[in-house]
Amino acid sequence: MQHIRAHVLVCGGTGCESKGSKDIQLAFAQNLEAYGLQDEVMVVETGCHGFCENGPLVIIYPEGTFYCKVKVEDVKEIVETHLYKGRIVDRLLYREPMSLEQVPSYSEIGFYKKQERLVLANCGAINPEQIEEYIAVGGYEALAKAVTTMTPQEVIDEVKKSGLRGRGGGGFPTGMKWEFAAKSVSDKKYVICNADEGDPGAFMDRSVLEGDPHRILEGMAICGYAMGADEGYIYVRAEYPLAIKRLRIAIEQAEAMGLLGDNIFDSGFNFKLHIKEGAGAFVCGEETALMASIECKRGMPRPRPPFPAVSGLWGKPTNINNVETFANVAQIIVNGADWYCQYGTERSKGTKVFALTGKINNTGLAEVPMGITMREIIYDIGGAYGEYAWWLASLGYEVHLFDLSETNIAMSGELAAEYPGVKLASACVCDARSVPRRSKSADAVLLMGPLYSITEYAERICAIKESSRLLKDEGILFSAALTPYSPLIPRLASYHKETSGIRYELDDPAVMSMIERALEDGCYINPDRKIINHGLGSSHLHTAKALREELSAGGFDTASVHGVMGGAWLAPNLDELLANEETKAVLMKTVRMLDTHEEIIGLSGHLLAVSGKKR
């Protein structure tokens, strides 16, 4: 009998695969054979582990050692040093940016500490192309429990009690949605999984489909049993070839084991699944347009009522949930609604998976309890940059960095690699309204966010007065603000451009309502406390006049207010213009003219005020 003493898990998600994880797997196979370890060490391809910024990832069990940014040429050293000699390869471990302390286990990495991985529990931990591995961690236990020990109504009641809401954006109670479909009388019903993930930068559904496809199949089958459906469709965009491949494998494996198809668990329940590949039309993410596409019609939304639960696919009662919603179902049935309710808020239970991209250190997937703040997700998990601090320090200034987020402070240390020999004088967590520095100790203060993140007037004045306390009499305050037009300008500039990720936002009444309010009273607030697509979070917005008035109330005379972005967004092919020195010079001259012209300064999304203390 073969004895496996170590497992090498290599991330096979799309992100790591694009960085060469397939070649890394091959290199492991070759080097294990060279050292005679091929019968003792098993290499396992997994789904996405979420920490995409540091991929390709390799995790070695039983120790759980977490190696980051592994290259093909690193594999021989891992095999020889770790698997053959039993010593960890220190240089490939994750290091905390500020302390440079090595972190051998991923559970201790800041990126994972605030996460609660329910939907993503198996992603990065099992081989998604082996049904046996899914079964080994409890897979299909929920389906067996549902069809053999529970009535359809009991399943629905448990899902209702859990408080699970649709994760596709609508947030409609899932159990209630299932009940509507169950009560519709028909000789045929359908279950649909909406995997048409069209939002730019979003890859939550893709990663679940690639890393844990059986979880989706099981959730859909339980839904089919609960509402009386015997057939389902997974509508997935053709741009997800790896997800489609693994779904097909999963369906074939489940059918071979009798977990899909006829008479599942000898219960009399039948359920078959099909895959429908979408052509990438953004509109097909809307459920009625999606159903039209499955019917081989043009993907166009239709008026409701009738709702899909009454008349959906081919006129039959249909339930549609997205990938993440179905991914929660099995755990709710196995562990119970009360277990699920321990996560989240009173009105929205469970967790939510977010795709983190953009100007942060830790791009990847994060699963967090409902109710967590955007600040925690972006700063504590995503980790932002201390760009201004390190740039100023590189010029020879003594710089002290302050931020609300402990993780943001720590992650700013990653920029040290870009500035060899440069150090910050200090970096600590604090609020702009109370900074632990002595009075009149600074030549300059940069308020690069507090004036738009602090929504109360009195509190903004408090932050400005604190800056005055810190500054020497001849000191200068640089303060950034958002204009009332900042929610509108980028959307207008990109309206209905095919390459734009926000082209539909001006067509969204909810988005337009927030923009109209921002223009009226300078308050950009989503009543649901959510960010809609690429919108801002709750923010205060300043005109140039209002910014000057607040700075004056805080004890400053303002020499100038500049637009930071100017009208650059008006220029076509901006990247091409900036790449050419001649056109760049013309563009910059034009932008500078616009940035200082009071009547049109609002063309900029951001303002920068330069102020001195009142005499």
Wavefront OBJ file of the C-alpha trace (Angstrom):
o trace
v 0.000 0.000 0.000
v 1.301 3.422 -0.984
v 2.081 5.721 1.947
v 1.846 9.438 1.181
v 3.744 11.466 3.782
v 3.347 14.897 2.191
v 0.931 16.718 -0.086
v 2.038 19.593 -2.301
v -0.912 21.820 -3.166
v -0.337 24.002 -6.203
v -2.892 26.714 -6.941
v -4.520 26.034 -10.290
v -6.825 29.036 -10.396
v -6.820 31.232 -13.475
v -4.554 33.837 -11.860
v -1.841 31.391 -10.817
v -2.226 29.395 -14.017
v -1.490 32.533 -16.012
v 1.729 32.886 -14.003
v 2.933 29.378 -14.796
v 1.428 27.085 -12.161
v 1.056 24.268 -14.742
v 4.792 24.391 -15.387
v 5.383 24.383 -11.637
v 3.340 21.188 -11.288
v 5.372 19.547 -14.049
v 8.609 20.668 -12.388
v 7.484 19.091 -9.109
v 6.756 15.791 -10.845
v 10.200 15.777 -12.496
v 12.129 16.739 -9.371
v 10.247 14.356 -7.081
v 11.167 11.521 -9.414
v 14.782 12.693 -9.502
v 14.940 12.452 -5.702
v 12.969 9.217 -5.530
v 10.037 10.829 -3.764
v 7.329 10.229 -6.360
v 5.676 7.520 -4.240
v 5.856 9.515 -0.992
v 4.745 12.983 -2.080
v 1.531 13.766 -3.928
v 1.161 16.920 -6.022
v -2.411 18.239 -6.018
v -3.782 20.959 -8.276
v -6.293 23.082 -6.358
v -8.566 25.971 -7.102
v -7.880 29.601 -6.286
v -6.717 30.260 -2.726
v -7.562 33.946 -2.961
v -4.165 35.534 -2.336
v -3.667 36.279 -6.026
v -1.161 39.086 -5.523
v 1.350 36.566 -4.179
v 0.781 33.738 -6.647
v 1.723 31.226 -7.791
v 1.065 29.660 -4.392
v 2.381 26.338 -3.108
v 1.214 24.882 0.205
v 2.865 21.815 1.689
v 1.066 19.581 4.166
v 1.058 18.232 6.848
v 2.942 21.335 8.053
v 0.783 23.769 6.079
v 3.846 25.714 4.921
v 2.809 28.553 2.638
v 5.160 29.501 -0.203
v 4.514 32.662 -2.263
v 5.461 33.816 -5.748
v 6.953 30.442 -6.588
v 8.773 30.089 -9.906
v 9.711 26.979 -11.857
v 13.340 27.454 -10.908
v 12.349 27.400 -7.189
v 10.871 23.909 -7.354
v 14.147 21.988 -7.176
v 15.085 23.841 -3.973
v 11.677 23.128 -2.410
v 11.959 19.434 -3.232
v 15.552 19.115 -2.063
v 15.399 21.333 1.016
v 11.846 20.890 2.286
v 10.629 17.513 1.038
v 13.959 15.648 1.037
v 15.902 17.251 3.899
v 12.962 18.481 5.981
v 13.939 22.172 6.164
v 11.740 25.128 5.208
v 12.831 27.346 2.308
v 12.788 30.636 4.196
v 13.158 32.934 1.208
v 9.844 31.812 -0.303
v 7.790 32.407 2.835
v 5.447 35.358 3.081
v 6.947 38.258 5.030
v 5.074 40.961 6.886
v 5.959 44.118 4.980
v 6.949 46.334 7.899
v 8.647 43.891 10.238
v 9.832 41.533 7.471
v 8.880 38.731 9.854
v 8.403 35.407 8.105
v 4.909 33.910 8.275
v 4.999 30.190 7.460
v 1.233 29.582 7.835
v -1.309 31.388 5.688
v -3.796 31.576 8.573
v -1.458 34.042 10.302
v -1.188 36.339 7.301
v -3.032 39.639 7.681
v -4.930 39.056 4.431
v -6.711 36.038 5.950
v -7.115 37.060 9.592
v -10.426 38.893 9.202
v -11.867 36.412 6.751
v -14.524 33.787 7.454
v -14.187 31.277 4.627
v -17.480 29.433 4.217
v -18.095 29.642 0.478
v -14.337 29.498 -0.176
v -13.607 26.822 2.426
v -12.596 24.197 -0.139
v -11.034 26.531 -2.694
v -7.311 25.994 -2.536
v -7.735 22.947 -0.286
v -9.021 20.197 -2.597
v -8.569 19.061 -6.166
v -11.710 20.327 -7.916
v -11.432 17.631 -10.575
v -11.645 14.786 -8.048
v -15.113 14.176 -6.639
v -13.620 11.903 -3.989
v -11.846 14.881 -2.420
v -15.102 16.845 -2.233
v -16.827 13.860 -0.646
v -13.948 13.485 1.824
v -14.664 16.968 3.245
v -18.391 16.315 3.592
v -19.531 16.827 0.023
v -23.029 15.642 -0.942
v -23.847 14.936 2.691
v -26.344 17.815 2.598
v -28.053 16.439 -0.515
v -28.336 13.022 1.097
v -29.791 14.558 4.258
v -32.283 16.663 2.309
v -33.705 13.975 0.019
v -33.724 11.132 2.549
v -34.670 12.790 5.857
v -36.388 16.105 5.020
v -39.508 17.120 3.149
v -39.196 19.811 0.460
v -40.970 22.280 2.751
v -38.559 21.491 5.600
v -35.654 22.303 3.287
v -37.285 25.598 2.325
v -38.027 26.440 5.962
v -34.394 25.817 6.946
v -33.121 28.077 4.165
v -35.663 30.763 5.151
v -34.645 30.500 8.796
v -30.963 30.892 7.844
v -31.574 34.398 6.514
v -29.607 33.672 3.336
v -30.147 36.399 0.760
v -29.293 36.355 -2.913
v -25.653 37.189 -3.475
v -26.154 38.385 -7.034
v -26.953 41.949 -5.993
v -30.699 41.939 -5.383
v -30.454 40.526 -1.877
v -33.874 38.842 -2.042
v -34.467 36.191 0.674
v -33.465 32.887 -0.915
v -35.878 30.662 0.985
v -38.814 32.876 0.078
v -37.780 32.769 -3.588
v -37.680 28.972 -3.484
v -41.095 28.853 -1.820
v -42.672 30.956 -4.561
v -41.403 28.481 -7.177
v -42.456 25.487 -5.067
v -46.038 26.772 -4.815
v -46.344 27.274 -8.560
v -48.281 24.371 -10.047
v -46.712 22.927 -13.196
v -45.721 19.641 -14.805
v -42.167 20.988 -15.277
v -39.890 23.284 -13.298
v -36.308 24.500 -13.699
v -33.372 25.605 -11.566
v -30.855 28.045 -13.052
v -27.481 29.101 -11.717
v -26.530 32.565 -12.937
v -22.774 32.393 -13.479
v -22.718 35.224 -16.024
v -20.230 37.300 -14.040
v -19.863 40.409 -16.167
v -18.656 43.092 -13.753
v -15.087 44.175 -14.632
v -12.568 43.070 -12.063
v -14.997 40.590 -10.505
v -13.916 36.960 -10.341
v -15.745 35.618 -7.298
v -18.043 33.258 -9.178
v -15.277 32.142 -11.529
v -13.046 31.143 -8.634
v -15.791 29.154 -6.903
v -16.683 27.350 -10.135
v -13.009 26.568 -10.774
v -12.125 25.643 -7.220
v -15.231 23.913 -5.859
v -17.701 23.063 -8.660
v -19.428 20.233 -6.781
v -20.605 22.692 -4.141
v -22.667 24.455 -6.825
v -24.076 21.198 -8.192
v -25.099 20.106 -4.715
v -26.764 23.441 -3.929
v -28.710 23.358 -7.195
v -29.839 19.777 -6.612
v -31.108 20.671 -3.119
v -32.983 23.619 -4.621
v -34.477 21.325 -7.269
v -35.696 18.931 -4.584
v -37.177 21.759 -2.521
v -39.156 23.360 -5.372
v -40.001 20.213 -7.342
v -37.654 20.693 -10.304
v -35.905 17.840 -12.071
v -33.709 19.833 -14.450
v -31.290 22.715 -14.189
v -28.972 24.943 -16.194
v -25.709 26.625 -15.310
v -25.412 29.753 -17.436
v -21.697 30.563 -17.563
v -19.841 32.889 -19.889
v -17.639 31.254 -22.489
v -14.750 33.482 -21.327
v -14.403 31.112 -18.340
v -12.944 28.025 -20.096
v -11.372 26.539 -16.960
v -14.616 26.912 -15.010
v -16.565 25.257 -17.834
v -14.052 22.421 -18.055
v -14.272 21.692 -14.329
v -18.057 21.953 -14.297
v -18.285 19.390 -17.083
v -15.939 17.058 -15.203
v -17.918 17.536 -11.987
v -21.263 16.793 -13.668
v -19.872 13.635 -15.298
v -18.406 12.443 -11.995
v -21.596 13.154 -10.041
v -23.707 11.317 -12.632
v -21.341 8.341 -12.554
v -21.774 8.108 -8.786
v -25.533 8.509 -8.913
v -25.436 11.922 -7.236
v -27.065 13.513 -10.276
v -29.511 11.897 -12.669
v -32.285 9.465 -11.793
v -33.391 8.218 -8.375
v -30.733 10.023 -6.346
v -30.001 8.164 -3.081
v -32.891 5.806 -3.948
v -35.259 8.605 -2.999
v -37.189 8.829 -6.265
v -35.811 12.323 -6.838
v -34.390 12.970 -10.308
v -32.219 15.912 -11.234
v -30.203 16.563 -14.384
v -27.896 19.488 -15.112
v -26.793 21.221 -18.319
v -24.245 23.914 -19.076
v -25.173 26.853 -21.273
v -22.226 28.926 -22.470
v -23.024 32.624 -22.763
v -21.481 34.848 -25.414
v -20.412 37.564 -22.989
v -23.348 39.957 -23.361
v -23.492 42.028 -20.189
v -27.283 42.228 -20.329
v -27.585 38.441 -19.956
v -26.696 38.807 -16.319
v -30.307 39.983 -15.897
v -32.401 36.907 -15.167
v -35.093 37.304 -17.856
v -32.473 38.097 -20.516
v -30.505 35.070 -19.313
v -33.514 32.792 -19.769
v -34.103 34.178 -23.254
v -30.495 33.326 -24.108
v -30.916 29.737 -22.870
v -33.977 29.502 -25.134
v -31.703 30.527 -28.059
v -33.406 33.905 -28.313
v -31.863 37.354 -28.235
v -30.870 38.204 -24.658
v -33.335 40.965 -23.846
v -35.005 41.682 -20.486
v -38.775 41.402 -20.381
v -41.283 43.163 -18.152
v -42.384 41.526 -14.920
v -44.873 40.185 -13.860
v -45.041 37.369 -14.599
v -42.035 36.577 -12.439
v -39.771 33.611 -13.220
v -41.179 31.679 -10.254
v -44.500 31.618 -12.126
v -43.428 31.743 -15.784
v -39.717 31.461 -16.444
v -37.707 29.198 -18.733
v -39.949 28.052 -21.611
v -42.883 29.434 -19.663
v -42.349 27.079 -16.718
v -41.760 28.005 -13.033
v -38.070 28.712 -12.602
v -35.794 29.629 -9.727
v -32.615 31.587 -10.450
v -29.809 32.154 -7.968
v -26.211 33.110 -8.541
v -23.128 30.989 -7.864
v -22.367 32.295 -4.388
v -25.958 31.835 -3.226
v -25.994 28.157 -4.216
v -22.542 27.715 -2.653
v -24.017 28.478 0.791
v -26.889 25.998 0.629
v -25.153 22.698 1.471
v -23.564 24.057 4.646
v -26.892 25.468 5.822
v -28.588 22.078 5.409
v -25.769 20.120 7.085
v -24.994 22.515 9.943
v -28.418 24.096 10.409
v -29.781 27.598 10.096
v -28.753 28.549 13.640
v -25.115 27.830 12.793
v -25.308 30.036 9.712
v -26.978 32.851 11.631
v -23.931 33.327 13.839
v -22.307 35.100 10.880
v -23.407 38.475 9.579
v -25.926 41.011 10.829
v -29.471 40.821 12.124
v -30.956 41.495 8.684
v -28.317 39.898 6.479
v -26.765 36.644 7.608
v -23.661 34.828 6.467
v -20.641 36.003 4.544
v -19.864 37.752 1.259
v -17.011 37.160 -1.159
v -15.316 40.238 -2.598
v -12.835 40.566 -5.426
v -10.123 43.031 -4.435
v -8.409 44.784 -7.317
v -6.899 48.169 -8.023
v -4.541 50.309 -5.987
v -4.041 47.974 -3.036
v -1.329 45.596 -1.982
v -3.378 42.428 -1.622
v -5.372 41.766 -4.745
v -7.405 38.596 -4.646
v -10.534 37.138 -3.077
v -11.723 37.894 0.429
v -14.692 36.313 2.178
v -15.918 38.314 5.151
v -18.972 38.379 7.445
v -21.859 40.541 6.335
v -21.756 43.871 8.153
v -18.004 44.410 7.918
v -17.122 47.930 6.812
v -15.653 48.769 3.431
v -12.799 50.438 5.287
v -11.850 47.097 6.876
v -12.026 45.271 3.549
v -9.996 47.830 1.616
v -7.442 48.742 4.258
v -7.158 45.836 6.676
v -7.476 43.060 4.110
v -6.562 44.777 0.863
v -3.796 46.899 2.335
v -3.352 50.340 0.809
v -0.144 52.189 -0.009
v 1.775 54.928 1.804
v 2.796 56.445 -1.510
v 3.118 60.060 -0.510
v 5.029 59.233 2.660
v 7.661 57.117 0.935
v 8.043 59.538 -1.972
v 8.638 62.457 0.378
v 11.046 60.401 2.481
v 13.003 59.569 -0.684
v 13.488 63.314 -1.230
v 15.217 63.600 2.124
v 12.351 64.774 4.344
v 11.603 63.470 7.825
v 8.205 61.841 7.329
v 5.710 60.543 9.881
v 2.901 58.390 8.489
v -0.494 58.161 10.222
v -3.481 56.071 9.171
v -6.669 54.684 10.674
v -5.807 51.130 9.633
v -3.160 49.046 11.353
v -2.841 46.865 8.277
v -2.495 49.904 6.026
v 0.394 51.106 8.131
v 2.024 47.703 7.978
v 1.465 47.183 4.282
v 2.940 50.559 3.433
v 6.257 48.949 4.245
v 6.115 47.036 0.981
v 7.001 50.282 -0.775
v 10.366 50.232 0.983
v 11.646 47.951 -1.764
v 11.039 50.737 -4.276
v 13.123 53.185 -2.207
v 16.387 51.462 -1.204
v 18.003 53.067 1.817
v 14.935 55.192 2.563
v 13.169 55.010 5.938
v 10.110 56.608 7.461
v 10.720 58.451 10.712
v 7.636 56.751 12.154
v 4.409 55.052 11.146
v 1.470 54.498 13.450
v -2.286 54.098 13.657
v -4.246 57.196 14.607
v -7.138 59.454 13.687
v -6.585 62.766 11.860
v -8.556 64.467 14.626
v -6.061 63.433 17.298
v -2.442 62.924 16.208
v 0.180 61.858 18.814
v 2.767 64.508 17.916
v 3.816 67.653 19.756
v 2.486 71.036 18.696
v 4.354 73.064 16.056
v 6.543 70.128 15.106
v 5.755 69.876 11.371
v 6.798 71.969 8.394
v 3.994 70.469 6.291
v 0.869 68.380 6.869
v -0.819 66.363 4.124
v -4.514 65.633 4.656
v -4.938 63.200 1.771
v -8.297 61.702 2.654
v -9.833 62.818 5.958
v -11.753 65.750 4.467
v -13.824 63.521 2.223
v -14.022 60.432 4.430
v -15.230 62.456 7.468
v -18.844 63.256 6.631
v -19.692 65.507 9.634
v -18.787 69.203 9.329
v -17.705 69.666 12.951
v -15.413 66.644 12.749
v -13.750 67.915 9.564
v -13.089 71.241 11.278
v -11.596 69.285 14.175
v -9.175 67.545 11.788
v -8.217 70.882 10.199
v -7.575 72.464 13.625
v -5.450 69.466 14.600
v -3.354 70.087 11.484
v -2.962 73.709 12.563
v -1.764 72.582 15.996
v 0.877 70.334 14.439
v 2.203 72.939 12.004
v 4.900 75.467 12.686
v 3.833 79.073 12.192
v 5.292 79.076 8.686
v 4.072 75.574 7.909
v 1.975 74.558 4.910
v -1.183 72.432 4.811
v -1.966 70.358 1.712
v -5.537 69.105 1.845
v -7.333 66.930 -0.690
v -11.075 66.941 -1.317
v -13.585 65.398 -3.689
v -15.726 67.647 -5.863
v -19.522 67.249 -6.162
v -18.898 66.161 -9.723
v -16.524 63.305 -8.886
v -19.286 60.657 -8.889
v -20.519 61.886 -12.279
v -17.480 62.778 -14.376
v -15.859 59.333 -14.824
v -19.234 57.804 -15.574
v -20.006 60.470 -18.150
v -16.588 60.130 -19.731
v -17.071 56.399 -20.153
v -20.790 56.299 -20.837
v -21.545 53.341 -23.102
v -17.951 52.787 -24.135
v -17.483 49.103 -24.806
v -14.232 49.015 -22.863
v -15.647 50.655 -19.793
v -16.661 48.802 -16.712
v -19.087 51.513 -15.603
v -20.912 52.138 -18.855
v -24.311 51.211 -17.470
v -24.236 53.161 -14.226
v -25.873 56.305 -15.637
v -28.786 54.073 -16.609
v -29.189 52.934 -13.003
v -31.809 55.037 -11.137
v -30.194 54.241 -7.770
v -26.827 55.552 -8.905
v -28.342 58.659 -10.498
v -30.317 59.409 -7.350
v -27.111 59.473 -5.291
v -25.368 61.651 -7.869
v -28.271 64.131 -7.917
v -28.136 64.374 -4.144
v -24.387 64.921 -4.248
v -24.844 67.821 -6.649
v -27.522 69.338 -4.418
v -26.044 69.091 -0.946
v -22.522 67.672 -1.261
v -23.477 64.437 0.453
v -22.771 61.198 -1.408
v -24.430 58.501 0.639
v -25.911 55.189 -0.372
v -28.899 54.516 1.918
v -27.995 50.805 1.939
v -24.411 51.631 2.976
v -23.106 49.760 -0.023
v -20.878 50.775 -2.866
v -22.734 50.387 -6.129
v -20.352 49.002 -8.713
v -17.522 51.527 -9.018
v -19.123 54.262 -6.946
v -17.704 56.014 -3.920
v -18.446 55.050 -0.403
v -20.230 57.537 1.842
v -18.266 60.755 1.338
v -18.465 64.502 1.721
v -17.958 66.498 -1.451
v -16.545 70.046 -1.611
v -16.784 72.903 -4.046
v -13.656 75.062 -4.173
v -15.542 77.762 -2.261
v -16.741 75.362 0.451
v -13.236 73.948 0.867
v -11.790 77.430 1.392
v -14.513 78.228 3.939
v -13.833 75.093 5.970
v -10.099 75.685 5.934
v -10.714 79.249 7.074
v -12.935 78.012 9.923
v -10.100 75.733 10.941
v -7.556 78.572 11.107
v -6.039 78.719 7.612
v -5.664 81.185 4.772
v -5.766 79.392 1.449
v -3.321 80.522 -1.194
v -4.665 78.353 -3.988
v -7.026 75.526 -4.866
v -6.113 73.285 -7.785
v -7.964 70.644 -9.691
v -5.979 67.404 -9.537
v -7.534 65.661 -12.520
v -8.552 68.703 -14.518
v -10.251 68.078 -17.831
v -7.822 65.352 -18.877
v -10.671 62.867 -19.103
v -12.017 64.876 -22.081
v -8.998 63.988 -24.203
v -9.434 60.954 -26.483
v -6.835 58.192 -26.315
v -5.332 59.655 -23.154
v -2.742 56.909 -22.694
v -1.416 57.407 -26.218
v -1.183 61.177 -25.737
v 0.796 60.806 -22.516
v 3.178 58.320 -24.123
v 4.304 60.926 -26.688
v 6.503 63.699 -25.278
v 5.181 66.371 -27.631
v 1.495 65.656 -27.113
v 2.116 65.144 -23.402
v 3.574 68.652 -23.120
v 0.550 70.158 -24.855
v -1.843 68.118 -22.746
v -0.147 69.057 -19.464
v -0.140 72.759 -20.379
v -3.846 72.565 -21.123
v -4.606 70.674 -17.930
v -2.695 73.218 -15.820
v -4.756 76.020 -17.344
v -7.974 74.201 -16.523
v -6.841 73.188 -13.035
v -6.504 76.765 -11.842
v -9.457 78.376 -13.575
v -12.078 78.990 -10.905
v -15.129 78.736 -13.157
v -14.289 75.294 -14.502
v -12.246 73.822 -11.671
v -15.144 71.448 -11.106
v -14.083 69.517 -14.181
v -11.673 67.850 -11.819
v -12.875 65.032 -9.632
v -10.399 66.013 -6.897
v -9.211 69.306 -5.420
v -5.937 70.106 -3.693
v -5.761 73.185 -1.480
v -2.482 74.813 -0.399
v -2.924 76.780 2.837
v -0.955 78.603 5.516
v -1.852 79.334 9.139
v -3.684 82.567 9.786
v -1.535 85.288 11.275
l 1 2 3 4 5 6 7 8 9 10 11 12 13 14 15 16 17 18 19 20 21 22 23 24 25 26 27 28 29 30 31 32 33 34 35 36 37 38 39 40 41 42 43 44 45 46 47 48 49 50 51 52 53 54 55 56 57 58 59 60 61 62 63 64 65 66 67 68 69 70 71 72 73 74 75 76 77 78 79 80 81 82 83 84 85 86 87 88 89 90 91 92 93 94 95 96 97 98 99 100 101 102 103 104 105 106 107 108 109 110 111 112 113 114 115 116 117 118 119 120 121 122 123 124 125 126 127 128 129 130 131 132 133 134 135 136 137 138 139 140 141 142 143 144 145 146 147 148 149 150 151 152 153 154 155 156 157 158 159 160 161 162 163 164 165 166 167 168 169 170 171 172 173 174 175 176 177 178 179 180 181 182 183 184 185 186 187 188 189 190 191 192 193 194 195 196 197 198 199 200 201 202 203 204 205 206 207 208 209 210 211 212 213 214 215 216 217 218 219 220 221 222 223 224 225 226 227 228 229 230 231 232 233 234 235 236 237 238 239 240 241 242 243 244 245 246 247 248 249 250 251 252 253 254 255 256 257 258 259 260 261 262 263 264 265 266 267 268 269 270 271 272 273 274 275 276 277 278 279 280 281 282 283 284 285 286 287 288 289 290 291 292 293 294 295 296 297 298 299 300 301 302 303 304 305 306 307 308 309 310 311 312 313 314 315 316 317 318 319 320 321 322 323 324 325 326 327 328 329 330 331 332 333 334 335 336 337 338 339 340 341 342 343 344 345 346 347 348 349 350 351 352 353 354 355 356 357 358 359 360 361 362 363 364 365 366 367 368 369 370 371 372 373 374 375 376 377 378 379 380 381 382 383 384 385 386 387 388 389 390 391 392 393 394 395 396 397 398 399 400 401 402 403 404 405 406 407 408 409 410 411 412 413 414 415 416 417 418 419 420 421 422 423 424 425 426 427 428 429 430 431 432 433 434 435 436 437 438 439 440 441 442 443 444 445 446 447 448 449 450 451 452 453 454 455 456 457 458 459 460 461 462 463 464 465 466 467 468 469 470 471 472 473 474 475 476 477 478 479 480 481 482 483 484 485 486 487 488 489 490 491 492 493 494 495 496 497 498 499 500 501 502 503 504 505 506 507 508 509 510 511 512 513 514 515 516 517 518 519 520 521 522 523 524 525 526 527 528 529 530 531 532 533 534 535 536 537 538 539 540 541 542 543 544 545 546 547 548 549 550 551 552 553 554 555 556 557 558 559 560 561 562 563 564 565 566 567 568 569 570 571 572 573 574 575 576 577 578 579 580 581 582 583 584 585 586 587 588 589 590 591 592 593 594 595 596 597 598 599 600 601 602 603 604 605 606 607 608 609 610 611 612 613 614 615
